[in-house]
Amino acid sequence: MKKSVEEDVFIPLYPKSPQIHRFFVSVFLQLLSNVVLWDGIVQEDKVRDLGLSKLLNRYLLLNIINTPLGPENIEKCKKVVGCLPERWFQDLKSGSTLPELVNFCQHLLQ
């Protein structure tokens, strides 16, 4: 999985049409969801690295940040949050988050 994410995954920064753009975002959200499903089977740090550091921070977050604020942006953020296992947050102190989610959380606060 790591090799595929690092070598085979590509999202164009400036797709030629909004439909293609939405398609890529949809595919990446589904890929994030699928990677996170391996939590509990594969070591948590490996799943978090692939899902959050590689997919979310490298590809999806750039797209989310460049989407104008509004319903479409909110929907993307909800889908990302919906992918994340609750158990990843159980031992965190109130007001804190996972290190891999700092940039995403900053976007949410804006």
C-alpha positions in Angstrom: 0.0 0.0 0.0 2.8 2.4 0.9 4.5 1.9 -2.4 1.3 2.5 -4.3 0.4 5.6 -2.4 3.9 7.0 -2.8 4.5 6.1 -6.4 1.2 5.6 -8.1 -1.0 8.2 -6.6 -1.4 11.5 -8.6 -3.8 14.3 -8.5 -3.5 17.2 -10.9 -3.2 20.5 -9.1 -5.2 22.3 -11.8 -7.6 20.0 -13.6 -9.2 21.3 -16.8 -12.8 21.0 -15.6 -14.7 21.1 -12.3 -16.1 17.7 -13.0 -12.6 16.1 -13.3 -11.6 18.0 -10.2 -14.6 16.6 -8.2 -13.8 13.1 -9.5 -10.2 13.2 -8.3 -11.3 14.5 -4.9 -14.0 11.8 -4.6 -11.4 9.1 -5.5 -8.9 10.4 -2.9 -11.6 10.6 -0.2 -12.5 7.0 -1.0 -8.9 6.0 -1.0 -8.4 7.7 2.4 -11.5 5.8 3.7 -10.1 2.5 2.4 -6.7 3.0 3.9 -8.1 3.9 7.3 -10.2 0.7 7.2 -6.9 -1.2 7.7 -6.6 0.3 11.2 -6.6 -2.5 13.7 -5.2 -4.9 11.1 -2.0 -3.0 10.2 -0.1 -1.1 12.8 -1.8 2.2 13.6 1.3 4.3 12.9 1.5 2.8 9.4 -2.1 3.5 8.7 -1.9 7.1 10.1 1.2 7.7 8.0 -0.4 6.5 4.8 -3.8 8.0 5.4 -3.0 11.2 7.1 0.6 12.2 6.2 0.6 10.9 2.7 -3.0 11.1 1.4 -4.6 13.9 3.5 -1.7 16.2 3.9 0.0 15.7 0.6 -3.0 15.6 -1.7 -6.4 16.2 -0.2 -5.6 19.1 2.1 -4.1 21.2 -0.8 -7.3 20.7 -2.7 -9.5 21.5 0.3 -7.6 24.6 1.1 -7.9 25.8 -2.5 -11.7 25.2 -2.6 -13.6 28.4 -1.9 -15.2 28.4 1.5 -18.8 27.3 1.3 -20.9 24.1 1.2 -18.6 22.2 -1.1 -15.6 22.8 1.2 -17.6 21.9 4.3 -18.8 18.7 2.7 -15.2 17.6 1.9 -14.1 18.4 5.4 -17.0 16.3 6.8 -16.1 13.4 4.6 -12.5 13.5 5.9 -13.6 13.6 9.5 -16.0 10.8 8.9 -13.1 8.6 7.8 -11.2 8.9 11.0 -11.4 6.2 13.6 -12.7 7.6 17.0 -10.2 5.5 18.9 -7.3 7.6 17.5 -8.6 10.5 19.6 -9.5 8.7 22.8 -6.2 9.4 24.7 -5.8 13.0 23.5 -6.2 15.9 26.0 -9.0 18.2 25.4 -8.3 20.8 22.8 -5.5 18.8 21.2 -5.3 16.7 18.0 -3.1 14.2 16.2 0.1 15.8 14.9 -0.8 14.7 11.4 -4.1 16.7 11.6 -2.7 20.1 12.8 -2.9 21.7 9.3 -6.4 20.2 8.7 -7.6 21.6 12.1 -6.1 25.0 11.3 -8.2 25.0 8.1 -11.3 24.0 10.0 -10.7 26.9 12.5 -10.6 29.4 9.6 
